[in-house]
């Protein structure tokens, strides 16, 4: 058919619009953005002008002129120059104007014509596009009048619309037909059912419209030169809703029951989607079907859907399709009681597992790369994401089916192995590795440590590199600790620590840079150390065996790890002591229970060995633990059946602590801190013999007097005075001896360095303390003398060290304030003891 010009008079000038054949339109390149705006403005102007004539003719009940103006409005849609986006805008303007004509046709009192005559008259329009738009408009009114069965008009108009095969114009014509007939279908329960047809006729109309729309949509990609293919694909993607609208119409049919959908509708829809071998079409329509049809429909037709997915084009990305389907079904079946009834008699897991095997195998096939015949390596990420979604789906429906999880992990191993063989890789890296991490971590949230018993868990880990295995291990540790999963047996401990081995020890592929990021390394090892506190068992012997097993794993970690992990084992072991004591008490009260082989002495032997190993890599931490262990032995001895039985053990811990102090701690500041740890521990110990206590306390005092820095030496010796007035010993002479020794060192120190004047007030505090706790050797005269010395030295220091003297003066004022309160104490005995003091103003 040749091209012909057609002219309309407008505003005193002529506008020529050229209607092109389909053949010429197929090779048209859309104009630039400026030209597109100009063309759209021109077409819009014509539509508005002809719409004015249309409305005027309708107001005058002039059917002939109304059809003529409507035809001119529709003729603007014959253009092939507009882009799909601008064509859609133009279509919407035309659609709005055509609604006025449709309302006019529905009012018989105005046009005074038989509907059959009107229906036939519009078919004489000179151009096919206006003819069919008018036919759909009149056909809708004709059905509404019920003068003819709806199914006849629907069939007639649907067949005639095949006359427009231009992809863009035909697609919008089909969309217009769908919009005009959406409420005129002989659906179940509608006013057009019966003589006008039934659900079968309604479905056939929508399905045929869907069929033709999809084919037209697919043909858009063949317009124009190959260089513009990507642009056409984007434009085609923007028009997908015109095809999907037909699926929405189907899902809204009242007669679309589960039975009708499964037996009549779905087979035809799937057959059409598969027959149109287009990637974008299958991708969009498969996704749309999941969204528009109810979940119970998908449950009943799951096998049909999965069979169709396996027949899709290899280039279709099945990941979003399958993942969306499983997520919707999982939510429906988990939250709905109706969903559980739908599930009855359907083995959803087996269906998915069987068909996912074929889908995933097809996804793993190498695809020809763009522009060449060379096969591109398949991506494993989408396959693993499908498996991860399948895992989540399975766990939500079958939380207690451990073997289902193992089957999924086994199939994942096969997929990874096949991918490695195909690509020549030995490990999964990148996004695929992240998916494996998710896949391995997901079951733990519901199955706890049972996942470690699965044979394929470790097998899947072997396909990961060190960094990824480490991520899996960290994820496992965090879940165990955060969700408080217990380790109930030695086998569980072995399984877990073998699983997290990248965190526990150096492996063959451990990089040389491991541990260089100190903060991250410490955080990881602290998380691992917390596992020592996850041991739980009613059997004390079992619990002790698990503790020993954990220490064995920690012992393989090297110096950096041991310094962080062994202290946790130490404290976890001490936690066994009250449990042993409770067990002993129950048996003493007559409860029949087996005597555990583990005892307090065995625990302390375990602790001794643990600290000894720690001392080799972290002596300062070991020093602290030696004295903690001594305190724990003393506490255990106090509640033991025979007090004093653990005295030698306590003495051993203290001795080892002093050895560590002498051999390993060399910095003066750290020695000073260690003195306070030793004094704090010793002053609360009561289980040792007096001779041993005296020996230890004398050593502490001697070490304090050897500190190189005089201020630290004075404070340390002053702290040692508490060793001689505590629960284990009461010797006022030794207390006074320590204090006097401090004063002898203090006088020359302050004379040479006025900044140390605050030490006088600190020593005053010590004298007051021992006076209050009734050390007879510390008399009120000593306190009065110290008050005078403090006042004098502070005054003297204010000239050379004003700032330090000011701090000392404030401290001194608080001490004097305290003494005044003691003089006014409500207890007359206390007030009398402090009454002789002459306090400064």
Buried (B, 14 or more C-beta within 10 A) or exposed (E): EEEEEBEEEEEEEEBEBEBBEBEEBBEEEBBEEEEBEEBBEBBBBBBEBBBEBBBEBBEEBBBEBBBBBBBBBBBBBBBBBBBBEBBBEBBEBBBEBBEBBBEBBBEBEBBEEEBEEBBEBBEEBEBBBBBBBBBBBBBBBBBBBEEBBBBBBBBBBBEBBEEBEBBBBBBBBBBBBBBBBBEBBBBBEBEBBEEBBBBEBBBBBBBBBBBBBBBBBBBBBEBBEEEEEEEBBEBBEEBBEBBBBBBBBBBEBEBBBBEBBBEBBBBBBBEBBBEBEBBBBBBBBBBBBBEBBBBBBBBBBBEBBBBBBBBBBBEBBBBBBBBBBBBBBBBBBEEBEEBEEBBEEEEBBEBBBBBBBBBBBBBBEEEEEEEEEEEEEBBBBBBBBBBBBBBBBBBBBBBEBBEBBBBBBBBBBEBBBBBBEBBEBEBBBEEBBBBBBBBBBBBBBBBBBBBBEBEBBEBBBEBBBBBBBBBBBBBBBBBBBEEEBEBBBBBBBBBBBEBBBBBBBBEEEBEEEBBEEEEEBBEBBEBBBBBBBBBEBEBBBBBBBBBBBBBEBBBEBBEBBBBBBBBBBBBBBBBBBEBBBEBBEEEEEEEEEEEBEBBBEBBBEBBBEBBEBBBEBBBBBBBBBBBBBBBBBBBBBEEBEEEEBBBBBBBBBBBBBBEBBEEBBEEBEBBBBBBBBBBEBBBBBBBBEEEBBBBBBEBBBEBBBEBEEBBBBBBBBBBBBBBBBBEBBEBBEBBBBBBEBBBEBBEEBBEEBBBBBBBBBBBBBBBBBBBBEEBEBBBBEBBBBBBEBBBEBBEBBBEEBEEBBEBBBEBBEEBBEEBEEBBEEEEEEBBEBBEEBEEEE
